[in-house]
Amino acid sequence: MKSNEARNLSPDELASEVENRRRELFELRLQSTVGQVPNTKLVRRKKREIARLLTIAGQKASAGEKART
């Protein structure tokens, strides 16, 4: 998911996407310990996607707080 697509999501949708990505990362870590990961770059990619989504969620939260004050 690209950052501009993530910016169009609601906070609830962002939270569910983060949860899905964390679940996928967990599965990839399990596969990597067994040695079944077809592409080791997927772990790094999932981590970056999670960080990107959390950053956007934080930006939206801080923008919402500024709008209230």
HULIN-V556020 format. One record per helix or strand. SS is the DSSP state (alpha for helix, beta for strand). FROM is the first residue (numbers start at 0). LEN is the number of residues. If there is no record, write none. Layout:
SS/FROM/LEN
SS/FROM/LEN
This chain:
alpha/2/5
alpha/10/24
alpha/40/28
